Amino acid sequence: MIAKKYIILFSFSGMKGNLTERRLACFISIAMGITSIGGGLYFVLWQTYVLMLEAILFIIHMALVVLETIFGLVTFFAIQKSLGP
């Protein structure tokens, strides 16, 4: 249940930060993406028994989260550059 709320907040803050061009919302989305990557790595690398299906789903999940985080970084720096110091 907590993970579901985390994912919804992660996607929502990234979307709102992009649409409203707010730096804080983009930064929150980037920070949540990095923690999501760390949590996924923790579960796959340090679990005692990982199924092949879990490994495949993890790779797909990580690819999408990394892509979203990269786009978030690009958006954050574009907003930072357009707003100035």
Backbone as a chain_set.jsonl record, in Angstrom:
{"seq": "MIAKKYIILFSFSGMKGNLTERRLACFISIAMGITSIGGGLYFVLWQTYVLMLEAILFIIHMALVVLETIFGLVTFFAIQKSLGP", "coords": {"N": [[0.823, -1.185, 0.0], [1.905, 1.237, 0.804], [3.946, 1.435, -1.063], [2.494, 1.735, -3.396], [1.329, 4.268, -3.045], [3.69, 5.732, -3.003], [4.646, 5.4, -5.619], [2.592, 6.635, -7.059], [2.805, 9.274, -6.072], [5.396, 9.82, -6.968], [5.143, 9.773, -9.807], [3.147, 11.74, -10.111], [4.326, 14.077, -9.006], [6.44, 14.495, -10.76], [5.071, 14.921, -13.18], [3.512, 17.216, -12.575], [5.552, 19.011, -11.948], [6.777, 19.299, -14.398], [4.725, 20.359, -16.017], [4.002, 22.754, -14.731], [6.384, 23.972, -14.533], [7.952, 24.029, -12.162], [10.651, 24.057, -10.007], [11.014, 22.724, -7.553], [9.139, 20.612, -7.512], [10.076, 19.084, -9.657], [12.594, 18.414, -8.639], [11.868, 16.873, -6.411], [10.723, 14.695, -7.712], [12.976, 13.676, -9.054], [14.598, 12.981, -6.858], [12.993, 11.002, -5.697], [13.047, 9.154, -7.741], [15.721, 8.334, -7.696], [15.844, 7.137, -5.161], [14.061, 5.074, -5.631], [15.436, 3.558, -7.509], [17.578, 2.74, -5.897], [16.171, 1.214, -3.951], [15.095, -0.837, -5.554], [17.442, -2.075, -6.471], [18.407, -2.989, -4.03], [16.495, -4.971, -3.33], [16.797, -6.843, -5.43], [19.538, -7.508, -5.53], [20.272, -8.286, -2.912], [18.466, -10.132, -2.035], [17.699, -13.451, -0.987], [16.687, -15.413, -2.69], [15.892, -15.113, -5.978], [13.588, -15.046, -8.521], [13.609, -15.817, -12.055], [11.68, -14.423, -13.489], [11.227, -12.246, -11.783], [13.703, -10.983, -12.027], [13.659, -10.218, -14.726], [11.436, -8.485, -14.771], [12.441, -6.583, -13.018], [14.557, -5.498, -14.51], [13.141, -4.266, -16.596], [11.649, -2.438, -15.086], [13.712, -0.881, -13.916], [14.867, 0.217, -16.214], [12.817, 1.902, -17.129], [12.496, 3.632, -14.908], [15.049, 4.798, -14.721], [15.121, 6.092, -17.197], [13.0, 7.907, -16.834], [14.064, 9.402, -14.717], [16.321, 10.528, -15.925], [15.061, 12.124, -17.878], [13.756, 13.814, -16.104], [15.942, 15.117, -14.918], [16.943, 16.498, -17.15], [14.759, 18.172, -17.682], [14.7, 19.604, -15.254], [17.152, 21.015, -15.351], [16.702, 22.514, -17.661], [14.563, 24.127, -16.872], [15.832, 25.461, -14.788], [17.771, 26.861, -16.213], [16.203, 28.533, -17.805], [14.881, 30.128, -15.952], [16.877, 31.458, -14.676], [19.374, 32.781, -12.279]], "CA": [[0.0, 0.0, 0.0], [2.801, 2.39, 0.865], [4.66, 1.498, -2.332], [1.564, 2.257, -4.393], [1.248, 5.714, -2.824], [4.995, 6.28, -3.379], [4.714, 5.436, -7.083], [1.654, 7.661, -7.516], [3.407, 10.565, -5.749], [6.558, 9.962, -7.838], [4.673, 10.14, -11.142], [2.395, 12.984, -10.042], [5.206, 15.234, -8.794], [7.174, 14.716, -12.001], [4.167, 15.482, -14.177], [3.171, 18.583, -12.197], [6.75, 19.842, -12.057], [7.023, 19.567, -15.803], [3.673, 21.209, -16.569], [4.007, 24.084, -14.118], [7.79, 24.421, -14.538], [8.382, 24.302, -10.79], [11.894, 23.341, -9.732], [10.893, 21.858, -6.382], [8.426, 19.39, -7.89], [11.01, 18.29, -10.473], [13.634, 17.897, -7.744], [11.262, 15.792, -5.624], [10.587, 13.552, -8.613], [14.318, 13.132, -9.275], [15.024, 12.335, -5.612], [12.213, 9.772, -5.539], [13.548, 8.205, -8.741], [16.99, 7.79, -7.222], [15.559, 6.197, -4.075], [13.409, 3.908, -6.229], [16.516, 2.753, -8.085], [18.277, 2.122, -4.768], [15.316, 0.182, -3.372], [15.034, -1.972, -6.477], [18.733, -2.768, -6.417], [18.475, -3.685, -2.749], [15.69, -6.184, -3.355], [17.282, -7.846, -6.382], [20.903, -7.956, -5.248], [20.49, -8.869, -1.595], [17.471, -11.143, -1.712], [18.325, -14.781, -1.035], [16.197, -16.192, -3.814], [15.244, -14.245, -6.951], [13.112, -15.773, -9.691], [13.981, -15.238, -13.343], [10.643, -13.445, -13.821], [11.512, -11.044, -10.993], [14.866, -10.318, -12.608], [13.233, -9.585, -15.978], [10.598, -7.34, -14.41], [13.321, -5.582, -12.414], [15.284, -4.825, -15.589], [12.187, -3.372, -17.264], [11.348, -1.365, -14.134], [14.871, 0.003, -13.788], [15.032, 0.966, -17.467], [11.825, 2.977, -17.16], [12.778, 4.611, -13.847], [16.257, 5.533, -15.109], [14.726, 6.983, -18.281], [12.215, 8.99, -16.246], [14.968, 10.239, -13.932], [17.13, 11.31, -16.875], [14.193, 13.176, -18.405], [13.546, 14.76, -15.012], [17.152, 15.946, -14.807], [16.976, 17.402, -18.31], [13.727, 19.178, -17.444], [15.118, 20.443, -14.138], [18.182, 21.951, -15.793], [16.092, 23.438, -18.625], [13.812, 25.129, -16.085], [16.84, 26.251, -14.054], [18.428, 27.761, -17.163], [15.258, 29.541, -18.293], [14.516, 31.054, -14.882], [18.063, 32.216, -14.261], [19.796, 32.6, -10.879]], "C": [[0.873, 1.257, 0.0], [3.54, 2.558, -0.454], [3.772, 2.074, -3.428], [1.443, 3.775, -4.276], [2.547, 6.398, -3.251], [5.091, 6.423, -4.896], [3.785, 6.512, -7.63], [2.225, 9.051, -7.256], [4.602, 10.856, -6.657], [6.135, 10.431, -9.225], [3.97, 11.492, -11.133], [3.309, 14.191, -9.881], [6.033, 15.528, -10.037], [6.314, 15.369, -13.061], [3.838, 16.942, -13.842], [4.374, 19.521, -12.292], [7.055, 20.205, -13.49], [5.992, 20.546, -16.361], [3.712, 22.625, -16.001], [5.393, 24.716, -14.093], [8.234, 24.868, -13.152], [9.602, 23.426, -10.499], [11.752, 22.362, -8.582], [10.2, 20.543, -6.736], [9.309, 18.489, -8.754], [12.09, 17.666, -9.593], [13.098, 16.748, -6.893], [11.128, 14.54, -6.472], [11.935, 12.884, -8.874], [14.801, 12.393, -8.028], [14.272, 11.022, -5.39], [12.649, 8.722, -6.558], [14.841, 7.548, -8.294], [16.761, 6.805, -6.075], [14.856, 4.944, -4.593], [14.439, 2.983, -6.869], [17.269, 2.023, -6.976], [17.47, 1.001, -4.125], [15.21, -1.046, -4.254], [16.319, -2.77, -6.489], [18.88, -3.559, -5.122], [17.713, -5.006, -2.806], [16.248, -7.24, -4.291], [18.662, -8.37, -6.002], [21.043, -8.685, -3.926], [19.369, -9.793, -1.126], [18.127, -12.51, -1.806], [17.918, -15.553, -2.271], [15.417, -15.271, -4.746], [14.852, -15.098, -8.16], [13.561, -15.07, -10.967], [12.959, -14.179, -13.763], [10.854, -12.142, -13.055], [12.685, -10.274, -11.575], [14.492, -9.593, -13.9], [12.374, -8.357, -15.698], [11.415, -6.219, -13.786], [14.069, -4.808, -13.497], [14.372, -3.846, -16.32], [11.871, -2.173, -16.365], [12.508, -0.376, -14.035], [15.09, 0.828, -15.055], [14.055, 2.139, -17.516], [12.09, 4.05, -16.095], [14.013, 5.439, -14.188], [15.924, 6.52, -16.221], [13.925, 8.169, -17.749], [13.093, 9.934, -15.429], [15.853, 11.093, -14.835], [16.303, 12.438, -17.48], [13.891, 14.231, -17.338], [14.743, 15.683, -14.824], [17.242, 16.952, -15.946], [15.958, 18.522, -18.122], [14.134, 20.14, -16.337], [16.158, 21.469, -14.587], [17.665, 22.928, -16.843], [15.304, 24.522, -17.906], [14.783, 26.039, -15.336], [17.482, 27.269, -14.979], [17.482, 28.862, -17.613], [14.886, 30.557, -17.219], [15.689, 31.917, -14.421], [18.383, 32.015, -12.804], [18.833, 33.118, -9.857]], "O": [[0.6, 2.215, -0.722], [3.743, 3.68, -0.918], [4.245, 2.815, -4.29], [1.453, 4.483, -5.283], [2.522, 7.503, -3.793], [5.561, 7.444, -5.4], [4.149, 7.225, -8.565], [2.141, 9.921, -8.122], [4.804, 11.997, -7.071], [6.706, 11.381, -9.76], [4.17, 12.302, -12.038], [3.106, 15.216, -10.533], [6.299, 16.692, -10.339], [6.769, 16.27, -13.767], [3.881, 17.805, -14.719], [4.233, 20.684, -12.671], [7.539, 21.302, -13.768], [6.348, 21.463, -17.1], [3.475, 23.591, -16.728], [5.551, 25.864, -13.678], [8.814, 25.941, -12.986], [9.582, 22.215, -10.719], [12.318, 21.269, -8.633], [10.635, 19.477, -6.302], [9.291, 17.268, -8.598], [12.456, 16.507, -9.79], [13.797, 15.759, -6.677], [11.395, 13.437, -5.994], [12.021, 11.656, -8.91], [15.354, 11.298, -8.133], [14.861, 10.039, -4.942], [12.62, 7.527, -6.265], [15.036, 6.348, -8.488], [17.406, 5.758, -6.018], [15.044, 3.861, -4.04], [14.322, 1.761, -6.778], [17.565, 0.834, -7.097], [18.022, -0.047, -3.791], [15.233, -2.173, -3.76], [16.294, -4.0, -6.514], [19.414, -4.667, -5.122], [18.226, -6.04, -2.379], [16.181, -8.428, -3.977], [18.923, -9.565, -6.14], [21.848, -9.61, -3.817], [19.328, -10.188, 0.039], [19.024, -12.707, -2.626], [18.732, -16.277, -2.842], [14.395, -14.71, -4.351], [15.69, -15.784, -8.744], [13.855, -13.874, -10.959], [13.33, -13.152, -14.331], [10.681, -11.058, -13.612], [12.664, -9.044, -11.612], [14.956, -8.479, -14.143], [12.562, -7.309, -16.316], [11.124, -5.041, -13.996], [14.198, -3.587, -13.405], [14.778, -2.725, -16.628], [11.831, -1.034, -16.83], [12.295, 0.837, -14.067], [15.456, 2.001, -14.98], [14.431, 3.245, -17.904], [11.924, 5.241, -16.359], [14.025, 6.65, -13.968], [16.388, 7.66, -16.197], [14.147, 9.306, -18.165], [12.88, 11.146, -15.452], [16.103, 12.26, -14.533], [16.773, 13.571, -17.587], [13.785, 15.416, -17.653], [14.582, 16.883, -14.599], [17.576, 18.117, -15.731], [16.261, 19.688, -18.374], [13.939, 21.349, -16.458], [16.061, 22.649, -14.247], [18.141, 24.062, -16.91], [15.364, 25.694, -18.279], [14.574, 27.25, -15.263], [17.713, 28.411, -14.584], [17.904, 30.006, -17.787], [14.606, 31.715, -17.529], [15.493, 32.986, -13.842], [17.76, 31.187, -12.139], [19.091, 33.015, -8.658]]}, "num_chains": 1, "name": "protein.A"}
